């Protein structure tokens, strides 16, 4: 392995392909500030990045929260697409901004109580890993759309963000909503505050 690549456990990061502010911004956002570069359990660490964000924003006005999580979804979509283009990959496992956003959705109703935030983390990771219907179907579909065999994804083409970036984000957004349903049920029955 050359000095310009780094093996992160599952994927090799080709640092020599990072040219300019756009590339470095994309990798910083896509890896949630580097959490996705950890060699073990990058998705878990990505979701952990979302916990303090949820904690500190859950008391904010709804409009501000919607704006923040929408912004993270949009910039996550962009950074995931750029990261995959640079690394010549599809849904690279070092991309964890999708876990940050998914956790944020699950923790939407959690408030700031540690038990509810923990339950949100566990619920989101469960749905993200197990991928029950329709999460797995969206994940599989997005991988096919992002495939190098798709003519829209040939070098130099401008494939829609959905096929690259939002496809990466979509399954975690759905897993986030499934986790949110669980949290709302746990709160309804008084299991968590």
C-alpha positions, 0 to 999 in steps of 0.5 A, spaced: 500 500 500 502 506 498 503 512 502 497 516 499 492 510 500 490 508 507 486 502 509 480 503 514 478 496 515 473 495 509 475 500 504 482 504 502 482 511 502 486 514 496 488 520 499 492 522 492 485 523 489 483 528 493 484 535 490 482 542 492 477 544 497 471 541 494 474 534 495 476 535 502 470 538 504 466 532 501 470 527 505 470 531 511 462 531 511 461 524 508 465 521 514 462 525 519 468 529 521 473 522 520 468 518 524 467 514 518 475 513 517 475 509 523 477 501 522 472 498 526 464 499 526 464 506 522 456 506 521 456 505 529 461 511 530 457 515 525 451 514 529 454 516 535 456 523 532 448 524 531 447 523 538 450 530 541 447 533 535 440 531 537 441 532 544 443 540 543 438 541 538 432 537 540 430 543 545 430 548 539 424 551 535 421 545 530 423 550 524 430 550 526 431 543 527 427 541 520 432 546 517 438 543 520 436 536 518 434 538 511 441 541 510 445 535 513 440 531 508 442 535 502 449 536 504 450 529 505 447 527 499 452 532 495 458 529 499 456 522 498 456 523 491 462 526 490 466 522 495 464 516 491 466 519 485 473 521 487 474 514 490 470 510 484 466 506 489 458 506 490 455 507 497 462 507 500 462 504 508 466 510 510 460 514 508 457 515 515 453 522 514 447 518 512 448 514 519 448 521 522 441 524 519 438 517 520 440 517 528 437 525 528 430 522 525 430 517 530 431 521 536 427 527 533 422 526 539 427 523 544 428 530 547 434 530 552 433 525 556 439 520 556 435 513 556 431 516 550 437 518 546 440 511 548 433 508 546 434 512 539 441 510 538 439 502 539 433 503 535 436 506 529 442 502 529 437 496 529 433 498 523 440 500 519 443 494 520 437 489 519 434 493 514 427 491 514 422 492 509 422 497 505 429 499 507 433 493 504 429 494 498 431 502 497 438 500 499 438 494 493 435 499 488 440 505 490 446 500 489 443 498 482 442 505 480 449 507 482 452 501 479 458 502 474 454 498 469 449 504 469 450 508 463 448 514 466 454 513 471 460 513 466 466 517 467 464 524 465 456 523 465 452 527 470 448 522 474 442 525 478 444 526 485 439 520 487 443 515 483 449 517 487 448 521 493 441 520 495 441 513 494 446 512 499 442 517 504 435 514 503 435 507 506 438 510 513 432 516 512 427 510 512 431 506 518 431 513 521 423 513 521 422 506 523 426 507 529 422 514 530 416 510 530 419 505 535 421 511 540 414 514 539 411 507 541 416 506 547 414 513 549 406 512 549 407 506 553 411 510 558 417 505 557 422 511 556 420 518 557 
